[in-house]
């Protein structure tokens, strides 16, 4: 499955699930009132995935 086709299918106070079956815990649990719909959480997921992929491709100098 292409990373661009991964969708958020479920969001709870403690975790979220992707369309490929992966489940991730939130770093900080959400309050019930704060839980977004999957469509809204998708925007956060796409944003952070892009940042992670961009930074992951860069080489970090080794300062030893």
N, CA, C and O atoms as a Tripos MOL2 file, in Angstrom:
@<TRIPOS>MOLECULE
protein
  256   255    64     0     0
PROTEIN
NO_CHARGES

@<TRIPOS>ATOM
      1 N           0.8500   -1.1820    0.0000 N.3       1 UNK1
      2 CA          0.0000    0.0000    0.0000 C.3       1 UNK1
      3 C           0.8920    1.2410    0.0000 C.2       1 UNK1
      4 O           1.8370    1.3290    0.7850 O.2       1 UNK1
      5 N           0.5990    2.1760   -0.8600 N.am      2 UNK2
      6 CA          1.3490    3.4210   -0.9800 C.3       2 UNK2
      7 C           1.0980    4.2940    0.2490 C.2       2 UNK2
      8 O          -0.0330    4.3840    0.7270 O.2       2 UNK2
      9 N           2.1580    4.9420    0.7660 N.am      3 UNK3
     10 CA          2.0220    5.8090    1.9410 C.3       3 UNK3
     11 C           0.9730    6.9000    1.7230 C.2       3 UNK3
     12 O           0.3040    7.3130    2.6700 O.2       3 UNK3
     13 N           0.8260    7.3700    0.4750 N.am      4 UNK4
     14 CA         -0.1520    8.4230    0.1980 C.3       4 UNK4
     15 C          -1.5820    7.9260    0.2830 C.2       4 UNK4
     16 O          -2.5040    8.7320    0.4090 O.2       4 UNK4
     17 N          -1.7900    6.6150    0.2170 N.am      5 UNK5
     18 CA         -3.1430    6.0850    0.2740 C.3       5 UNK5
     19 C          -3.5200    5.6260    1.6760 C.2       5 UNK5
     20 O          -4.6370    5.1510    1.8810 O.2       5 UNK5
     21 N          -2.6180    5.7560    2.6510 N.am      6 UNK6
     22 CA         -2.9100    5.3810    4.0320 C.3       6 UNK6
     23 C          -3.9020    6.3860    4.6040 C.2       6 UNK6
     24 O          -3.6950    7.5960    4.5160 O.2       6 UNK6
     25 N          -4.9700    5.8790    5.1830 N.am      7 UNK7
     26 CA         -6.0020    6.7350    5.7610 C.3       7 UNK7
     27 C          -6.1770    6.4230    7.2370 C.2       7 UNK7
     28 O          -6.0050    5.2830    7.6670 O.2       7 UNK7
     29 N          -6.5170    7.4390    8.0030 N.am      8 UNK8
     30 CA         -6.8690    7.2670    9.4040 C.3       8 UNK8
     31 C          -8.3120    6.7690    9.4300 C.2       8 UNK8
     32 O          -9.2070    7.4130    8.8830 O.2       8 UNK8
     33 N          -8.5340    5.6190   10.0690 N.am      9 UNK9
     34 CA         -9.8800    5.0410   10.0740 C.3       9 UNK9
     35 C         -10.5490    5.1000   11.4430 C.2       9 UNK9
     36 O         -11.7700    4.9780   11.5450 O.2       9 UNK9
     37 N          -9.7390    5.2900   12.5140 N.am     10 UNK10
     38 CA        -10.3190    5.3170   13.8570 C.3      10 UNK10
     39 C          -9.4190    6.1380   14.7640 C.2      10 UNK10
     40 O          -8.1940    6.0270   14.7180 O.2      10 UNK10
     41 N         -10.0560    6.9710   15.5980 N.am     11 UNK11
     42 CA         -9.3290    7.7750   16.5770 C.3      11 UNK11
     43 C         -10.0520    7.6420   17.9090 C.2      11 UNK11
     44 O         -11.2660    7.8290   17.9840 O.2      11 UNK11
     45 N          -9.2910    7.3150   18.9730 N.am     12 UNK12
     46 CA         -9.8590    7.2480   20.3210 C.3      12 UNK12
     47 C          -9.0690    8.1880   21.2220 C.2      12 UNK12
     48 O          -8.1960    8.9200   20.7560 O.2      12 UNK12
     49 N          -9.3750    8.1640   22.4980 N.am     13 UNK13
     50 CA         -8.6470    9.0100   23.4420 C.3      13 UNK13
     51 C          -7.2090    8.5500   23.6240 C.2      13 UNK13
     52 O          -6.3650    9.3370   24.0550 O.2      13 UNK13
     53 N          -6.9090    7.2840   23.3040 N.am     14 UNK14
     54 CA         -5.5700    6.7440   23.5650 C.3      14 UNK14
     55 C          -4.7910    6.3460   22.3260 C.2      14 UNK14
     56 O          -3.5710    6.2010   22.3970 O.2      14 UNK14
     57 N          -5.4640    6.1600   21.1780 N.am     15 UNK15
     58 CA         -4.7650    5.6440   20.0020 C.3      15 UNK15
     59 C          -5.4790    6.0310   18.7140 C.2      15 UNK15
     60 O          -6.5940    6.5530   18.7260 O.2      15 UNK15
     61 N          -4.7890    5.7520   17.5880 N.am     16 UNK16
     62 CA         -5.4370    5.8950   16.2820 C.3      16 UNK16
     63 C          -5.0400    4.7130   15.4150 C.2      16 UNK16
     64 O          -3.9760    4.1210   15.5960 O.2      16 UNK16
     65 N          -5.9110    4.3780   14.4720 N.am     17 UNK17
     66 CA         -5.6930    3.2290   13.5930 C.3      17 UNK17
     67 C          -5.6720    3.6880   12.1450 C.2      17 UNK17
     68 O          -6.4460    4.5540   11.7380 O.2      17 UNK17
     69 N          -4.7630    3.0850   11.3680 N.am     18 UNK18
     70 CA         -4.6410    3.3990    9.9520 C.3      18 UNK18
     71 C          -5.2960    2.3130    9.1110 C.2      18 UNK18
     72 O          -5.5500    1.2110    9.5960 O.2      18 UNK18
     73 N          -5.5670    2.6260    7.8550 N.am     19 UNK19
     74 CA         -6.2740    1.7060    6.9650 C.3      19 UNK19
     75 C          -5.5000    0.4290    6.6740 C.2      19 UNK19
     76 O          -6.0860   -0.5480    6.2090 O.2      19 UNK19
     77 N          -4.1950    0.4160    6.9360 N.am     20 UNK20
     78 CA         -3.4190   -0.8100    6.7280 C.3      20 UNK20
     79 C          -3.3480   -1.6680    7.9900 C.2      20 UNK20
     80 O          -2.6360   -2.6710    8.0210 O.2      20 UNK20
     81 N          -4.0860   -1.2760    9.0280 N.am     21 UNK21
     82 CA         -4.1640   -2.0680   10.2490 C.3      21 UNK21
     83 C          -3.2290   -1.6360   11.3610 C.2      21 UNK21
     84 O          -3.3610   -2.1080   12.4900 O.2      21 UNK21
     85 N          -2.2840   -0.7460   11.0680 N.am     22 UNK22
     86 CA         -1.3750   -0.2890   12.1220 C.3      22 UNK22
     87 C          -2.1350    0.5660   13.1360 C.2      22 UNK22
     88 O          -2.9990    1.3660   12.7750 O.2      22 UNK22
     89 N          -1.7900    0.3760   14.4210 N.am     23 UNK23
     90 CA         -2.3960    1.1390   15.5090 C.3      23 UNK23
     91 C          -1.2730    1.8040   16.2920 C.2      23 UNK23
     92 O          -0.2920    1.1550   16.6550 O.2      23 UNK23
     93 N          -1.4210    3.1010   16.5500 N.am     24 UNK24
     94 CA         -0.4160    3.8660   17.2850 C.3      24 UNK24
     95 C          -1.0650    4.5380   18.4880 C.2      24 UNK24
     96 O          -2.1870    5.0390   18.4060 O.2      24 UNK24
     97 N          -0.3410    4.5400   19.6110 N.am     25 UNK25
     98 CA         -0.7970    5.2690   20.7870 C.3      25 UNK25
     99 C          -0.4730    6.7480   20.6160 C.2      25 UNK25
    100 O           0.5370    7.1080   20.0110 O.2      25 UNK25
    101 N          -1.3440    7.6020   21.1580 N.am     26 UNK26
    102 CA         -1.0430    9.0310   21.2020 C.3      26 UNK26
    103 C           0.0540    9.2430   22.2450 C.2      26 UNK26
    104 O           0.0400    8.5790   23.2810 O.2      26 UNK26
    105 N           1.0010   10.1500   22.0020 N.am     27 UNK27
    106 CA          2.0320   10.4180   23.0130 C.3      27 UNK27
    107 C           1.4260   10.9350   24.3170 C.2      27 UNK27
    108 O           1.9250   10.6530   25.4060 O.2      27 UNK27
    109 N           0.3470   11.6920   24.1820 N.am     28 UNK28
    110 CA         -0.3850   12.2070   25.3400 C.3      28 UNK28
    111 C          -1.8520   11.8490   25.1140 C.2      28 UNK28
    112 O          -2.4270   12.2450   24.1000 O.2      28 UNK28
    113 N          -2.4730   11.1070   26.0390 N.am     29 UNK29
    114 CA         -3.8850   10.7560   25.8500 C.3      29 UNK29
    115 C          -4.7530   12.0050   25.7010 C.2      29 UNK29
    116 O          -4.5020   13.0370   26.3230 O.2      29 UNK29
    117 N          -5.7680   11.8850   24.8690 N.am     30 UNK30
    118 CA         -6.6920   12.9920   24.6340 C.3      30 UNK30
    119 C          -7.8820   12.8880   25.5740 C.2      30 UNK30
    120 O          -8.2550   11.7950   26.0000 O.2      30 UNK30
    121 N          -8.4690   14.0170   25.8920 N.am     31 UNK31
    122 CA         -9.7320   14.0250   26.6220 C.3      31 UNK31
    123 C         -10.8350   13.6520   25.6330 C.2      31 UNK31
    124 O         -10.6910   13.8650   24.4300 O.2      31 UNK31
    125 N         -11.9220   13.1010   26.1350 N.am     32 UNK32
    126 CA        -13.0110   12.6700   25.2640 C.3      32 UNK32
    127 C         -13.4780   13.8050   24.3560 C.2      32 UNK32
    128 O         -13.7640   13.5860   23.1790 O.2      32 UNK32
    129 N         -13.5550   15.0160   24.9050 N.am     33 UNK33
    130 CA        -14.0240   16.1710   24.1260 C.3      33 UNK33
    131 C         -13.0300   16.5850   23.0430 C.2      33 UNK33
    132 O         -13.3960   17.3020   22.1120 O.2      33 UNK33
    133 N         -11.7760   16.1420   23.1540 N.am     34 UNK34
    134 CA        -10.7280   16.5410   22.2170 C.3      34 UNK34
    135 C         -10.5600   15.5810   21.0460 C.2      34 UNK34
    136 O          -9.8230   15.8870   20.1090 O.2      34 UNK34
    137 N         -11.2240   14.4300   21.0750 N.am     35 UNK35
    138 CA        -11.0180   13.4110   20.0420 C.3      35 UNK35
    139 C         -11.6130   13.8990   18.7190 C.2      35 UNK35
    140 O         -12.8240   14.0930   18.6170 O.2      35 UNK35
    141 N         -10.7610   14.0970   17.7020 N.am     36 UNK36
    142 CA        -11.2650   14.5650   16.4100 C.3      36 UNK36
    143 C         -11.8490   13.4150   15.5910 C.2      36 UNK36
    144 O         -11.5930   12.2450   15.8750 O.2      36 UNK36
    145 N         -12.6170   13.7540   14.5940 N.am     37 UNK37
    146 CA        -13.0750   12.7540   13.6350 C.3      37 UNK37
    147 C         -11.8720   12.2710   12.8330 C.2      37 UNK37
    148 O         -10.8930   13.0040   12.6930 O.2      37 UNK37
    149 N         -11.9290   11.0500   12.3040 N.am     38 UNK38
    150 CA        -10.7980   10.5500   11.5140 C.3      38 UNK38
    151 C         -10.3910   11.4940   10.3800 C.2      38 UNK38
    152 O          -9.2030   11.6390   10.0910 O.2      38 UNK38
    153 N         -11.3640   12.1300    9.7420 N.am     39 UNK39
    154 CA        -11.0560   13.0320    8.6360 C.3      39 UNK39
    155 C         -10.2310   14.2290    9.1120 C.2      39 UNK39
    156 O          -9.3160   14.6680    8.4150 O.2      39 UNK39
    157 N         -10.5480   14.7510   10.2850 N.am     40 UNK40
    158 CA         -9.7910   15.8800   10.8290 C.3      40 UNK40
    159 C          -8.4080   15.4240   11.2860 C.2      40 UNK40
    160 O          -7.4230   16.1310   11.0760 O.2      40 UNK40
    161 N          -8.3260   14.2450   11.9120 N.am     41 UNK41
    162 CA         -7.0350   13.7300   12.3720 C.3      41 UNK41
    163 C          -6.1350   13.4140   11.1890 C.2      41 UNK41
    164 O          -4.9120   13.4770   11.3140 O.2      41 UNK41
    165 N          -6.7190   13.0730   10.0370 N.am     42 UNK42
    166 CA         -5.9550   12.7760    8.8250 C.3      42 UNK42
    167 C          -5.0550   13.9550    8.4530 C.2      42 UNK42
    168 O          -3.9260   13.7540    8.0060 O.2      42 UNK42
    169 N          -5.5440   15.1710    8.6350 N.am     43 UNK43
    170 CA         -4.7410   16.3530    8.3130 C.3      43 UNK43
    171 C          -3.4980   16.4230    9.1920 C.2      43 UNK43
    172 O          -2.4130   16.7310    8.6980 O.2      43 UNK43
    173 N          -3.6380   16.1430   10.4890 N.am     44 UNK44
    174 CA         -2.4790   16.1170   11.3940 C.3      44 UNK44
    175 C          -1.5210   15.0010   10.9960 C.2      44 UNK44
    176 O          -0.3080   15.2010   10.9510 O.2      44 UNK44
    177 N          -2.0710   13.8280   10.7090 N.am     45 UNK45
    178 CA         -1.2410   12.6800   10.3400 C.3      45 UNK45
    179 C          -0.4370   12.9900    9.0740 C.2      45 UNK45
    180 O           0.7720   12.7610    9.0340 O.2      45 UNK45
    181 N          -1.1030   13.5070    8.0470 N.am     46 UNK46
    182 CA         -0.4160   13.8290    6.7890 C.3      46 UNK46
    183 C           0.6780   14.8760    7.0070 C.2      46 UNK46
    184 O           1.7670   14.7630    6.4460 O.2      46 UNK46
    185 N           0.3910   15.8850    7.8130 N.am     47 UNK47
    186 CA          1.3600   16.9470    8.0990 C.3      47 UNK47
    187 C           2.6100   16.3730    8.7620 C.2      47 UNK47
    188 O           3.7240   16.6420    8.3130 O.2      47 UNK47
    189 N           2.4400   15.5930    9.8170 N.am     48 UNK48
    190 CA          3.5920   15.0560   10.5430 C.3      48 UNK48
    191 C           4.2990   13.9690    9.7570 C.2      48 UNK48
    192 O           5.5150   13.8220    9.8760 O.2      48 UNK48
    193 N           3.5710   13.2060    8.9580 N.am     49 UNK49
    194 CA          4.2140   12.2080    8.1030 C.3      49 UNK49
    195 C           5.1330   12.8990    7.1000 C.2      49 UNK49
    196 O           6.2460   12.4350    6.8560 O.2      49 UNK49
    197 N           4.6740   14.0000    6.5220 N.am     50 UNK50
    198 CA          5.4880   14.7610    5.5710 C.3      50 UNK50
    199 C           6.7560   15.2910    6.2490 C.2      50 UNK50
    200 O           7.8480   15.1900    5.6890 O.2      50 UNK50
    201 N           6.6140   15.8510    7.4430 N.am     51 UNK51
    202 CA          7.7830   16.3640    8.1720 C.3      51 UNK51
    203 C           8.7480   15.2340    8.4730 C.2      51 UNK51
    204 O           9.9530   15.3830    8.2700 O.2      51 UNK51
    205 N           8.2470   14.1140    8.9480 N.am     52 UNK52
    206 CA          9.1130   12.9850    9.2800 C.3      52 UNK52
    207 C           9.8330   12.4720    8.0380 C.2      52 UNK52
    208 O          11.0340   12.2080    8.0870 O.2      52 UNK52
    209 N           9.1170   12.3270    6.9290 N.am     53 UNK53
    210 CA          9.7380   11.8270    5.7050 C.3      53 UNK53
    211 C          10.7860   12.8070    5.1880 C.2      53 UNK53
    212 O          11.8420   12.3850    4.7160 O.2      53 UNK53
    213 N          10.5140   14.1020    5.2710 N.am     54 UNK54
    214 CA         11.4610   15.1160    4.8180 C.3      54 UNK54
    215 C          12.7290   15.0780    5.6570 C.2      54 UNK54
    216 O          13.8340   15.1060    5.1160 O.2      54 UNK54
    217 N          12.5780   15.0150    6.9730 N.am     55 UNK55
    218 CA         13.7400   14.9920    7.8630 C.3      55 UNK55
    219 C          14.4570   13.6520    7.8290 C.2      55 UNK55
    220 O          15.6700   13.6000    8.0290 O.2      55 UNK55
    221 N          13.7440   12.5890    7.5830 N.am     56 UNK56
    222 CA         14.3400   11.2540    7.5400 C.3      56 UNK56
    223 C          15.2880   11.1260    6.3470 C.2      56 UNK56
    224 O          16.2740   10.3910    6.4100 O.2      56 UNK56
    225 N          14.9890   11.8360    5.2700 N.am     57 UNK57
    226 CA         15.8110   11.7600    4.0640 C.3      57 UNK57
    227 C          17.1020   12.5680    4.1810 C.2      57 UNK57
    228 O          18.0360   12.3530    3.4090 O.2      57 UNK57
    229 N          17.1640   13.4870    5.1310 N.am     58 UNK58
    230 CA         18.3610   14.3120    5.3010 C.3      58 UNK58
    231 C          19.4030   13.5430    6.1020 C.2      58 UNK58
    232 O          19.0680   12.7680    6.9980 O.2      58 UNK58
    233 N          20.6530   13.7630    5.7720 N.am     59 UNK59
    234 CA         21.7350   13.1460    6.5370 C.3      59 UNK59
    235 C          22.1360   14.0970    7.6580 C.2      59 UNK59
    236 O          22.3020   15.2970    7.4410 O.2      59 UNK59
    237 N          22.2880   13.5520    8.8420 N.am     60 UNK60
    238 CA         22.7010   14.3330    9.9900 C.3      60 UNK60
    239 C          24.1880   14.1350   10.2190 C.2      60 UNK60
    240 O          24.6540   12.9960   10.2680 O.2      60 UNK60
    241 N          24.9490   15.2230   10.3600 N.am     61 UNK61
    242 CA         26.3850   15.0630   10.6070 C.3      61 UNK61
    243 C          26.6230   14.3790   11.9480 C.2      61 UNK61
    244 O          25.8460   14.5380   12.8890 O.2      61 UNK61
    245 N          27.6960   13.6270   12.0170 N.am     62 UNK62
    246 CA         28.0520   12.9160   13.2350 C.3      62 UNK62
    247 C          29.0300   13.7770   14.0240 C.2      62 UNK62
    248 O          30.1790   13.9460   13.6160 O.2      62 UNK62
    249 N          28.5850   14.3150   15.1380 N.am     63 UNK63
    250 CA         29.4190   15.1780   15.9750 C.3      63 UNK63
    251 C          29.9570   14.3840   17.1510 C.2      63 UNK63
    252 O          29.4060   14.4520   18.2490 O.2      63 UNK63
    253 N          31.0150   13.6420   16.9360 N.am     64 UNK64
    254 CA         31.6370   12.8770   18.0270 C.3      64 UNK64
    255 C          32.9550   13.5250   18.3740 C.2      64 UNK64
    256 O          33.6580   13.0540   19.2670 O.2      64 UNK64
@<TRIPOS>BOND
     1     1     2 1
     2     2     3 1
     3     3     4 2
     4     3     5 am
     5     5     6 1
     6     6     7 1
     7     7     8 2
     8     7     9 am
     9     9    10 1
    10    10    11 1
    11    11    12 2
    12    11    13 am
    13    13    14 1
    14    14    15 1
    15    15    16 2
    16    15    17 am
    17    17    18 1
    18    18    19 1
    19    19    20 2
    20    19    21 am
    21    21    22 1
    22    22    23 1
    23    23    24 2
    24    23    25 am
    25    25    26 1
    26    26    27 1
    27    27    28 2
    28    27    29 am
    29    29    30 1
    30    30    31 1
    31    31    32 2
    32    31    33 am
    33    33    34 1
    34    34    35 1
    35    35    36 2
    36    35    37 am
    37    37    38 1
    38    38    39 1
    39    39    40 2
    40    39    41 am
    41    41    42 1
    42    42    43 1
    43    43    44 2
    44    43    45 am
    45    45    46 1
    46    46    47 1
    47    47    48 2
    48    47    49 am
    49    49    50 1
    50    50    51 1
    51    51    52 2
    52    51    53 am
    53    53    54 1
    54    54    55 1
    55    55    56 2
    56    55    57 am
    57    57    58 1
    58    58    59 1
    59    59    60 2
    60    59    61 am
    61    61    62 1
    62    62    63 1
    63    63    64 2
    64    63    65 am
    65    65    66 1
    66    66    67 1
    67    67    68 2
    68    67    69 am
    69    69    70 1
    70    70    71 1
    71    71    72 2
    72    71    73 am
    73    73    74 1
    74    74    75 1
    75    75    76 2
    76    75    77 am
    77    77    78 1
    78    78    79 1
    79    79    80 2
    80    79    81 am
    81    81    82 1
    82    82    83 1
    83    83    84 2
    84    83    85 am
    85    85    86 1
    86    86    87 1
    87    87    88 2
    88    87    89 am
    89    89    90 1
    90    90    91 1
    91    91    92 2
    92    91    93 am
    93    93    94 1
    94    94    95 1
    95    95    96 2
    96    95    97 am
    97    97    98 1
    98    98    99 1
    99    99   100 2
   100    99   101 am
   101   101   102 1
   102   102   103 1
   103   103   104 2
   104   103   105 am
   105   105   106 1
   106   106   107 1
   107   107   108 2
   108   107   109 am
   109   109   110 1
   110   110   111 1
   111   111   112 2
   112   111   113 am
   113   113   114 1
   114   114   115 1
   115   115   116 2
   116   115   117 am
   117   117   118 1
   118   118   119 1
   119   119   120 2
   120   119   121 am
   121   121   122 1
   122   122   123 1
   123   123   124 2
   124   123   125 am
   125   125   126 1
   126   126   127 1
   127   127   128 2
   128   127   129 am
   129   129   130 1
   130   130   131 1
   131   131   132 2
   132   131   133 am
   133   133   134 1
   134   134   135 1
   135   135   136 2
   136   135   137 am
   137   137   138 1
   138   138   139 1
   139   139   140 2
   140   139   141 am
   141   141   142 1
   142   142   143 1
   143   143   144 2
   144   143   145 am
   145   145   146 1
   146   146   147 1
   147   147   148 2
   148   147   149 am
   149   149   150 1
   150   150   151 1
   151   151   152 2
   152   151   153 am
   153   153   154 1
   154   154   155 1
   155   155   156 2
   156   155   157 am
   157   157   158 1
   158   158   159 1
   159   159   160 2
   160   159   161 am
   161   161   162 1
   162   162   163 1
   163   163   164 2
   164   163   165 am
   165   165   166 1
   166   166   167 1
   167   167   168 2
   168   167   169 am
   169   169   170 1
   170   170   171 1
   171   171   172 2
   172   171   173 am
   173   173   174 1
   174   174   175 1
   175   175   176 2
   176   175   177 am
   177   177   178 1
   178   178   179 1
   179   179   180 2
   180   179   181 am
   181   181   182 1
   182   182   183 1
   183   183   184 2
   184   183   185 am
   185   185   186 1
   186   186   187 1
   187   187   188 2
   188   187   189 am
   189   189   190 1
   190   190   191 1
   191   191   192 2
   192   191   193 am
   193   193   194 1
   194   194   195 1
   195   195   196 2
   196   195   197 am
   197   197   198 1
   198   198   199 1
   199   199   200 2
   200   199   201 am
   201   201   202 1
   202   202   203 1
   203   203   204 2
   204   203   205 am
   205   205   206 1
   206   206   207 1
   207   207   208 2
   208   207   209 am
   209   209   210 1
   210   210   211 1
   211   211   212 2
   212   211   213 am
   213   213   214 1
   214   214   215 1
   215   215   216 2
   216   215   217 am
   217   217   218 1
   218   218   219 1
   219   219   220 2
   220   219   221 am
   221   221   222 1
   222   222   223 1
   223   223   224 2
   224   223   225 am
   225   225   226 1
   226   226   227 1
   227   227   228 2
   228   227   229 am
   229   229   230 1
   230   230   231 1
   231   231   232 2
   232   231   233 am
   233   233   234 1
   234   234   235 1
   235   235   236 2
   236   235   237 am
   237   237   238 1
   238   238   239 1
   239   239   240 2
   240   239   241 am
   241   241   242 1
   242   242   243 1
   243   243   244 2
   244   243   245 am
   245   245   246 1
   246   246   247 1
   247   247   248 2
   248   247   249 am
   249   249   250 1
   250   250   251 1
   251   251   252 2
   252   251   253 am
   253   253   254 1
   254   254   255 1
   255   255   256 2
@<TRIPOS>SUBSTRUCTURE
     1 UNK1         2 RESIDUE 1 A UNK
     2 UNK2         6 RESIDUE 1 A UNK
     3 UNK3        10 RESIDUE 1 A UNK
     4 UNK4        14 RESIDUE 1 A UNK
     5 UNK5        18 RESIDUE 1 A UNK
     6 UNK6        22 RESIDUE 1 A UNK
     7 UNK7        26 RESIDUE 1 A UNK
     8 UNK8        30 RESIDUE 1 A UNK
     9 UNK9        34 RESIDUE 1 A UNK
    10 UNK10       38 RESIDUE 1 A UNK
    11 UNK11       42 RESIDUE 1 A UNK
    12 UNK12       46 RESIDUE 1 A UNK
    13 UNK13       50 RESIDUE 1 A UNK
    14 UNK14       54 RESIDUE 1 A UNK
    15 UNK15       58 RESIDUE 1 A UNK
    16 UNK16       62 RESIDUE 1 A UNK
    17 UNK17       66 RESIDUE 1 A UNK
    18 UNK18       70 RESIDUE 1 A UNK
    19 UNK19       74 RESIDUE 1 A UNK
    20 UNK20       78 RESIDUE 1 A UNK
    21 UNK21       82 RESIDUE 1 A UNK
    22 UNK22       86 RESIDUE 1 A UNK
    23 UNK23       90 RESIDUE 1 A UNK
    24 UNK24       94 RESIDUE 1 A UNK
    25 UNK25       98 RESIDUE 1 A UNK
    26 UNK26      102 RESIDUE 1 A UNK
    27 UNK27      106 RESIDUE 1 A UNK
    28 UNK28      110 RESIDUE 1 A UNK
    29 UNK29      114 RESIDUE 1 A UNK
    30 UNK30      118 RESIDUE 1 A UNK
    31 UNK31      122 RESIDUE 1 A UNK
    32 UNK32      126 RESIDUE 1 A UNK
    33 UNK33      130 RESIDUE 1 A UNK
    34 UNK34      134 RESIDUE 1 A UNK
    35 UNK35      138 RESIDUE 1 A UNK
    36 UNK36      142 RESIDUE 1 A UNK
    37 UNK37      146 RESIDUE 1 A UNK
    38 UNK38      150 RESIDUE 1 A UNK
    39 UNK39      154 RESIDUE 1 A UNK
    40 UNK40      158 RESIDUE 1 A UNK
    41 UNK41      162 RESIDUE 1 A UNK
    42 UNK42      166 RESIDUE 1 A UNK
    43 UNK43      170 RESIDUE 1 A UNK
    44 UNK44      174 RESIDUE 1 A UNK
    45 UNK45      178 RESIDUE 1 A UNK
    46 UNK46      182 RESIDUE 1 A UNK
    47 UNK47      186 RESIDUE 1 A UNK
    48 UNK48      190 RESIDUE 1 A UNK
    49 UNK49      194 RESIDUE 1 A UNK
    50 UNK50      198 RESIDUE 1 A UNK
    51 UNK51      202 RESIDUE 1 A UNK
    52 UNK52      206 RESIDUE 1 A UNK
    53 UNK53      210 RESIDUE 1 A UNK
    54 UNK54      214 RESIDUE 1 A UNK
    55 UNK55      218 RESIDUE 1 A UNK
    56 UNK56      222 RESIDUE 1 A UNK
    57 UNK57      226 RESIDUE 1 A UNK
    58 UNK58      230 RESIDUE 1 A UNK
    59 UNK59      234 RESIDUE 1 A UNK
    60 UNK60      238 RESIDUE 1 A UNK
    61 UNK61      242 RESIDUE 1 A UNK
    62 UNK62      246 RESIDUE 1 A UNK
    63 UNK63      250 RESIDUE 1 A UNK
    64 UNK64      254 RESIDUE 1 A UNK
